[in-house]
């Protein structure tokens, strides 16, 4: 579904990402891990079209999406969440989810709101999709609450809901469990498994929470200082001496 080949990004002579290559198969849950500054979010920005690469290519479902624009990437079925909860705090939960849903329609916002019957029909379907997403994410009872008044954990869920409302086939999740306690993180992992099954989603996530990564992901790519040093199953990564030395530490730390 996703093919990343030779992806590199340089900022003012500093290489943030160097010759990254990996692929994601349909229906997989893949983790992209590494210490702070490893280039993980840069990789996400390049894949999603937020930034153009200095070199390399990105293909999604056979389409060359290198360099975006993000609007085209979203319409092809690839969406992302952001490391910090990207919400409008003074808008309601439902209004925030509409942002994602509207991104998939091909007309301008005025045309979406004041147009012909076909567009009004599309908007009616959009309302149904928003309700479905709110239910899936456990946010239906808070649809009219201001997003800024949600707990941090529910704001993280709302970020996923906004991405899911674009009807993606693949979702990029940038640190979805950041700031969550172990119980909340475990619940979030179960939510992602459920979404994968119910929506036939493919997931690629950046995450520092190793218990979540090792328990959720089927394949893991490890970055250190902008370069891939290993990839494979969770067990293969866990046992890789280079990964342990560069990032993970002693094996018992996985259970912390």
C-alpha positions as CSV (number, residue, x, y, z in Angstrom):
1,X,0.0,0.0,0.0
2,X,2.8,2.4,0.9
3,X,6.3,2.4,-0.6
4,X,9.0,4.7,0.7
5,X,12.2,4.6,-1.3
6,X,15.4,6.5,-0.7
7,X,13.6,9.3,1.2
8,X,15.9,12.1,2.4
9,X,15.5,15.6,3.8
10,X,18.1,18.3,4.4
11,X,17.6,21.5,6.3
12,X,20.3,24.1,5.7
13,X,22.9,21.4,5.2
14,X,21.8,19.3,8.1
15,X,20.4,15.9,7.1
16,X,17.2,15.2,9.1
17,X,16.5,12.0,7.2
18,X,18.9,9.9,5.1
19,X,17.9,7.4,2.4
20,X,14.9,5.9,4.2
21,X,13.2,2.9,2.5
22,X,10.4,0.7,3.8
23,X,7.0,-0.5,2.8
24,X,3.7,-1.1,4.4
25,X,1.3,-3.8,3.3
26,X,-2.5,-3.5,3.3
27,X,-4.0,-4.1,6.7
28,X,-0.7,-4.0,8.6
29,X,0.0,-2.0,11.7
30,X,3.6,-0.7,11.4
31,X,5.6,1.2,14.0
32,X,8.2,3.8,13.3
33,X,10.4,4.3,16.4
34,X,13.6,5.9,17.5
35,X,14.9,8.5,20.0
36,X,14.0,12.1,19.9
37,X,15.5,13.8,16.8
38,X,15.7,10.5,14.9
39,X,13.7,11.9,12.0
40,X,10.3,10.2,12.6
41,X,8.1,13.2,12.3
42,X,10.1,14.5,9.4
43,X,9.4,11.1,7.7
44,X,5.7,11.6,8.4
45,X,5.8,15.1,7.0
46,X,7.4,13.9,3.8
47,X,5.0,10.9,3.4
48,X,1.9,13.0,4.0
49,X,3.0,15.8,1.6
50,X,3.5,18.4,4.3
51,X,7.1,18.8,3.2
52,X,8.8,18.0,-0.1
53,X,11.8,15.6,0.2
54,X,15.3,16.5,-0.9
55,X,15.5,13.1,-2.5
56,X,13.5,9.9,-2.8
57,X,10.0,8.9,-3.7
58,X,6.7,8.0,-1.9
59,X,4.1,5.8,-3.6
60,X,0.6,5.1,-2.2
61,X,-1.5,2.5,-3.8
62,X,0.7,2.8,-6.9
63,X,0.4,6.6,-7.1
64,X,3.4,8.8,-6.9
65,X,2.6,11.2,-4.0
66,X,6.1,12.6,-3.6
67,X,5.9,16.2,-2.4
68,X,2.1,16.2,-2.0
69,X,0.1,18.4,-2.0
70,X,-1.6,17.1,1.2
71,X,-5.1,17.7,-0.3
72,X,-4.3,15.2,-3.1
73,X,-2.8,12.7,-0.6
74,X,-5.9,12.9,1.6
75,X,-8.3,12.4,-1.4
76,X,-6.3,9.3,-2.4
77,X,-7.0,7.8,1.1
78,X,-4.0,8.7,3.2
79,X,-4.5,10.8,6.3
80,X,-2.5,11.7,9.4
81,X,-2.8,12.9,12.9
82,X,-0.3,15.2,14.6
83,X,2.1,14.9,17.5
84,X,0.3,17.7,19.4
85,X,-3.5,17.5,19.4
86,X,-4.5,19.5,16.3
87,X,-8.0,20.7,17.2
88,X,-10.0,23.9,17.3
89,X,-10.6,24.2,21.1
90,X,-13.4,26.7,20.7
91,X,-15.4,24.6,18.3
92,X,-17.5,21.6,19.3
93,X,-16.3,18.0,19.0
94,X,-18.7,17.5,16.0
95,X,-17.5,20.6,14.3
96,X,-13.9,19.5,14.6
97,X,-14.8,16.1,13.0
98,X,-16.6,17.9,10.1
99,X,-13.2,19.5,9.3
100,X,-11.9,16.1,8.4
101,X,-15.0,15.1,6.6
102,X,-15.1,18.2,4.4
103,X,-11.5,17.6,3.4
104,X,-12.6,14.7,1.3
105,X,-15.2,16.7,-0.7
106,X,-13.9,18.2,-3.9
107,X,-15.6,21.5,-3.9
108,X,-14.9,24.7,-2.0
109,X,-16.5,25.3,1.4
110,X,-19.1,27.9,0.1
111,X,-20.2,25.5,-2.6
112,X,-20.4,22.7,-0.1
113,X,-22.8,24.7,2.0
114,X,-24.9,26.5,-0.7
115,X,-25.1,24.4,-3.8
116,X,-27.1,21.9,-5.8
117,X,-29.0,18.8,-4.8
118,X,-26.1,16.5,-5.4
119,X,-23.9,18.4,-3.0
120,X,-26.6,18.6,-0.4
121,X,-27.0,14.9,-0.7
122,X,-23.2,14.5,-0.2
123,X,-23.5,16.7,2.9
124,X,-26.3,14.6,4.3
125,X,-24.1,11.6,3.9
126,X,-21.2,13.5,5.5
127,X,-23.4,14.2,8.6
128,X,-24.0,10.4,8.9
129,X,-20.2,9.7,8.5
130,X,-19.5,12.2,11.3
131,X,-22.0,10.5,13.6
132,X,-20.4,7.1,12.8
133,X,-16.9,8.3,13.6
134,X,-18.0,9.9,16.8
135,X,-19.6,6.6,17.9
136,X,-16.5,4.6,16.9
137,X,-14.2,6.8,18.9
138,X,-16.5,6.9,22.0
139,X,-17.2,10.6,21.6
140,X,-20.9,10.6,20.6
141,X,-22.0,11.7,24.1
142,X,-19.7,14.7,23.8
143,X,-20.5,15.8,20.3
144,X,-21.7,19.3,21.4
145,X,-19.0,19.9,24.0
146,X,-16.2,22.4,23.2
147,X,-13.1,20.5,22.1
148,X,-11.0,22.5,24.5
149,X,-12.9,21.2,27.5
150,X,-12.2,17.6,26.7
151,X,-9.7,15.6,28.8
152,X,-6.3,15.2,27.2
153,X,-7.1,11.5,26.4
154,X,-10.3,12.5,24.7
155,X,-8.6,15.2,22.7
156,X,-6.2,12.5,21.4
157,X,-9.2,10.5,20.4
158,X,-10.6,13.5,18.7
159,X,-7.4,13.9,16.7
160,X,-7.9,10.4,15.4
161,X,-11.6,11.1,14.7
162,X,-10.7,14.1,12.5
163,X,-8.3,11.9,10.5
164,X,-10.8,9.0,10.3
165,X,-13.5,11.4,9.0
166,X,-11.5,11.8,5.8
167,X,-12.4,8.1,5.1
168,X,-8.8,7.0,4.8
169,X,-7.5,3.6,3.8
170,X,-4.3,4.3,5.7
171,X,-3.8,6.5,8.7
172,X,-0.5,7.9,10.0
173,X,-0.6,8.4,13.8
174,X,2.1,10.7,15.2
175,X,2.6,9.8,18.9
176,X,-1.1,8.9,19.6
177,X,-0.4,7.7,23.2
178,X,1.8,10.7,24.2
179,X,0.8,12.0,27.6
180,X,-1.5,9.0,28.3
181,X,-1.1,6.9,31.4
182,X,-0.5,3.1,31.0
183,X,-4.2,2.3,31.4
184,X,-5.2,4.9,28.8
185,X,-2.4,3.8,26.5
186,X,-3.6,0.2,26.7
187,X,-7.2,1.3,26.0
188,X,-6.0,3.3,23.0
189,X,-4.2,0.3,21.6
190,X,-7.4,-1.7,21.8
191,X,-9.2,1.1,20.1
192,X,-6.7,1.1,17.2
193,X,-7.0,-2.7,16.8
194,X,-10.8,-2.3,16.6
195,X,-10.6,0.6,14.1
196,X,-8.3,-1.5,11.9
197,X,-10.8,-4.3,11.8
198,X,-14.0,-2.3,11.5
199,X,-12.6,0.2,8.9
200,X,-10.1,-2.2,7.1
201,X,-7.5,0.4,8.0
202,X,-3.8,0.2,7.5
203,X,-1.9,2.0,10.3
204,X,1.6,3.5,10.5
205,X,2.4,5.1,13.9
206,X,5.3,7.0,15.5
207,X,5.3,6.2,19.2
208,X,7.7,6.3,22.2
209,X,5.4,4.1,24.4
210,X,7.2,0.7,23.8
211,X,4.6,-1.4,25.5
212,X,2.0,-0.1,23.0
213,X,4.4,-0.5,20.1
214,X,5.5,-4.0,20.9
215,X,1.9,-5.2,21.7
216,X,0.2,-3.5,18.7
217,X,2.6,-3.4,15.8
218,X,3.3,-6.3,13.4
219,X,6.3,-4.7,11.9
220,X,8.7,-2.0,13.2
221,X,11.1,0.3,11.5
222,X,13.8,1.8,13.7
223,X,15.4,5.2,13.0
224,X,18.5,6.7,14.7
225,X,19.9,10.1,13.7
226,X,17.9,10.1,10.5
227,X,18.9,6.7,9.3
228,X,17.2,3.3,9.4
229,X,19.2,0.9,11.6
230,X,16.8,-2.0,11.7
231,X,13.4,-3.3,10.8
232,X,11.4,-6.5,11.4
233,X,8.9,-8.1,13.8
234,X,8.7,-6.8,17.3
235,X,10.7,-9.8,18.6
236,X,13.4,-9.2,16.0
237,X,13.7,-5.5,16.9
238,X,13.6,-6.3,20.6
239,X,16.5,-8.7,20.2
240,X,18.6,-6.6,17.8
241,X,21.9,-5.6,19.6
242,X,22.2,-2.4,17.5
243,X,18.7,-1.3,18.4
244,X,19.3,-2.1,22.1
245,X,22.5,-0.1,22.2
246,X,21.2,2.9,20.2
247,X,17.7,3.2,21.6
248,X,16.0,0.6,23.7
249,X,18.4,-0.2,26.5
250,X,18.3,-3.5,28.4
251,X,15.5,-5.9,27.5
252,X,13.8,-5.6,30.9
253,X,13.1,-1.9,30.1
254,X,10.4,-3.1,27.7
255,X,8.3,-4.1,30.7
256,X,8.6,-0.8,32.5
